[in-house]
Amino acid sequence: MKEINLLIIGAAISLIASVIGYFAQSIVQLIFNSKGNVNVYVKSVYNKGSGKAWGFITTNIFDVPLWIEVHNTKNKNIVLRNLNLQLYEKGKKIGKTVQVTHTENSGEKTIYGDKGAYSFLVGPSSIARYDLDFCIKKSDIKCDFDEVRISYFDSKDIYKEYKLFDIENCWKVSNNKIDYDWHLLV
């Protein structure tokens, strides 16, 4: 009988040690996979259809073609959800742009975002680049704005927003310059 009790106690100790080892391994792996950074870089570029830089392409349309690069150095997938441009007047949010999913020019279709979506899943230890285009018609906002900010929700569904441009003369045709280098959103 004593041998059976010792056998049962040994099995219980072995089971408990295995469970503790499994949880310890899971916690260490979770910590390891979460190490690293997610950096989002942005660059203003020429519009693929019109060949113009960001700005007021007419007195009624504001257009912002951008590239973004997402650098994920974590060992797990990350999400950037609902990337968009927010419009401000004197520090007050007054609206947002429309995320252009695609355009057609002379029968050639250009897809923006991630197959038309402005939410992105970026794999572990990777870099992803996306072509984006945002626009708004004057009739859709009905007021002026003096600042443009880029926004998104991160993997933890936390809202992030960063200043992108100052606007000098709202709704006047502009001749802005593209970026020749990437800008880290901080």
C-alpha positions as CSV (number, residue, x, y, z in Angstrom):
1,M,0.0,0.0,0.0
2,K,2.9,2.4,0.8
3,E,4.3,1.9,-2.7
4,I,1.0,2.8,-4.3
5,N,0.7,6.0,-2.2
6,L,4.3,6.9,-3.2
7,L,3.5,6.2,-6.8
8,I,0.3,8.4,-6.7
9,I,2.3,11.2,-4.9
10,G,5.1,11.0,-7.5
11,A,2.6,11.1,-10.3
12,A,0.8,14.2,-8.8
13,I,4.2,16.0,-8.3
14,S,5.1,15.2,-11.9
15,L,1.8,16.5,-13.2
16,I,2.0,19.7,-11.1
17,A,5.6,20.3,-12.2
18,S,4.6,19.7,-15.9
19,V,1.7,22.2,-15.6
20,I,3.9,24.8,-13.9
21,G,6.6,24.3,-16.5
22,Y,4.1,24.7,-19.3
23,F,2.7,28.0,-17.9
24,A,6.2,29.3,-17.3
25,Q,7.2,28.5,-20.9
26,S,4.0,30.1,-22.2
27,I,4.7,33.3,-20.2
28,V,8.3,33.5,-21.4
29,Q,7.2,33.0,-25.0
30,L,4.5,35.7,-24.7
31,I,7.1,38.1,-23.3
32,F,9.6,37.2,-26.0
33,N,7.0,37.6,-28.8
34,S,5.9,41.0,-27.5
35,K,9.4,42.4,-27.5
36,G,10.2,44.8,-30.3
37,N,8.6,47.8,-31.9
38,V,6.0,48.8,-34.4
39,N,7.1,51.9,-36.4
40,V,4.9,53.6,-38.9
41,Y,6.6,55.8,-41.6
42,V,4.8,58.0,-44.0
43,K,5.8,59.7,-47.2
44,S,3.7,62.1,-49.5
45,V,4.0,61.1,-53.1
46,Y,2.5,62.0,-56.5
47,N,-1.1,60.8,-57.3
48,K,-0.9,57.9,-59.6
49,G,-3.7,59.2,-61.8
50,S,-3.2,63.0,-61.9
51,G,0.6,63.0,-61.3
52,K,0.0,65.9,-58.7
53,A,1.3,66.1,-55.2
54,W,-1.0,66.4,-52.2
55,G,-3.3,69.4,-51.9
56,F,-6.2,71.2,-53.4
57,I,-6.3,69.8,-57.0
58,T,-9.3,72.0,-57.7
59,T,-11.2,74.6,-55.6
60,N,-13.6,71.8,-54.6
61,I,-11.3,68.7,-54.1
62,F,-8.6,68.0,-51.5
63,D,-6.4,65.0,-52.4
64,V,-3.6,63.3,-50.4
65,P,-1.7,60.4,-52.0
66,L,0.6,58.7,-49.4
67,W,2.8,55.7,-48.9
68,I,3.1,54.1,-45.5
69,E,5.6,51.6,-44.3
70,V,5.0,49.5,-41.2
71,H,8.1,48.0,-39.6
72,N,7.0,45.2,-37.2
73,T,10.0,44.0,-35.2
74,K,7.8,42.0,-32.8
75,N,7.6,38.2,-33.2
76,K,3.8,38.3,-33.6
77,N,1.2,39.8,-36.0
78,I,0.2,43.4,-35.5
79,V,-2.9,45.3,-36.7
80,L,-3.3,48.9,-37.9
81,R,-7.0,49.5,-38.2
82,N,-9.0,52.2,-40.0
83,L,-6.0,54.4,-41.1
84,N,-7.4,57.8,-42.2
85,L,-6.8,61.5,-42.2
86,Q,-8.5,63.8,-39.7
87,L,-9.2,67.5,-40.5
88,Y,-8.8,70.2,-37.9
89,E,-9.6,73.9,-37.7
90,K,-7.9,75.8,-34.8
91,G,-7.3,72.6,-32.9
92,K,-10.9,71.3,-33.2
93,K,-11.7,68.2,-35.3
94,I,-14.2,69.0,-38.0
95,G,-14.1,66.0,-40.2
96,K,-12.2,63.3,-42.0
97,T,-11.3,62.3,-45.5
98,V,-12.6,59.5,-47.6
99,Q,-10.3,56.5,-48.0
100,V,-10.0,55.9,-51.8
101,T,-10.2,52.1,-52.4
102,H,-9.4,52.3,-56.1
103,T,-9.3,54.5,-59.2
104,E,-9.5,53.9,-62.9
105,N,-7.6,55.9,-65.4
106,S,-7.7,55.0,-69.1
107,G,-9.1,51.6,-68.3
108,E,-6.2,50.9,-65.9
109,K,-7.4,50.1,-62.3
110,T,-5.3,51.1,-59.3
111,I,-6.0,49.5,-56.0
112,Y,-5.1,51.4,-52.8
113,G,-4.6,50.2,-49.2
114,D,-4.5,46.4,-48.7
115,K,-6.7,45.3,-51.6
116,G,-8.9,48.3,-51.0
117,A,-9.0,48.1,-47.2
118,Y,-7.4,50.7,-44.9
119,S,-6.8,48.2,-42.1
120,F,-3.6,46.2,-42.2
121,L,-2.3,43.0,-40.7
122,V,1.5,43.0,-40.7
123,G,3.3,39.7,-40.0
124,P,6.0,39.1,-37.4
125,S,9.5,40.6,-38.0
126,S,8.5,42.2,-41.3
127,I,8.0,45.4,-43.3
128,A,4.9,46.2,-45.3
129,R,4.4,49.1,-47.6
130,Y,1.1,50.4,-48.9
131,D,-0.1,53.0,-51.5
132,L,-2.9,55.1,-50.0
133,D,-5.1,57.9,-51.3
134,F,-7.4,60.2,-49.3
135,C,-9.7,62.9,-50.6
136,I,-12.6,65.1,-49.6
137,K,-15.0,67.3,-51.6
138,K,-15.7,70.8,-50.3
139,S,-19.4,69.9,-50.4
140,D,-18.8,67.1,-47.9
141,I,-17.2,69.2,-45.2
142,K,-18.7,72.7,-45.7
143,C,-16.0,74.5,-43.7
144,D,-12.3,75.3,-43.9
145,F,-9.5,73.4,-42.1
146,D,-5.9,74.3,-41.2
147,E,-4.4,71.0,-40.2
148,V,-4.3,67.4,-41.3
149,R,-3.6,64.5,-39.0
150,I,-3.1,60.8,-39.7
151,S,-4.9,58.4,-37.4
152,Y,-5.4,54.7,-36.8
153,F,-6.2,52.1,-34.1
154,D,-3.3,49.8,-33.0
155,S,-3.4,46.1,-32.1
156,K,-4.7,46.9,-28.7
157,D,-7.5,49.1,-30.3
158,I,-5.8,52.3,-28.9
159,Y,-6.5,55.3,-31.1
160,K,-3.3,57.0,-32.4
161,E,-3.1,60.4,-34.2
162,Y,-0.2,62.4,-35.5
163,K,0.1,65.8,-37.2
164,L,0.8,65.5,-40.9
165,F,0.4,68.9,-42.7
166,D,-0.5,72.5,-42.0
167,I,-2.9,74.1,-44.5
168,E,-2.2,77.7,-45.5
169,N,-5.0,78.5,-48.0
170,C,-7.9,76.2,-47.7
171,W,-9.8,75.4,-50.9
172,K,-7.3,77.3,-53.1
173,V,-5.5,75.2,-55.8
174,S,-2.1,74.4,-54.3
175,N,1.2,73.2,-55.7
176,N,2.7,71.3,-52.7
177,K,5.9,69.3,-52.8
178,I,6.2,65.6,-52.2
179,D,8.4,64.1,-49.5
180,Y,11.8,62.8,-50.7
181,D,12.3,60.9,-47.4
182,W,10.2,58.9,-45.0
183,H,8.9,60.5,-41.8
184,L,8.4,58.4,-38.6
185,L,5.1,59.0,-36.9
186,V,5.8,60.0,-33.3
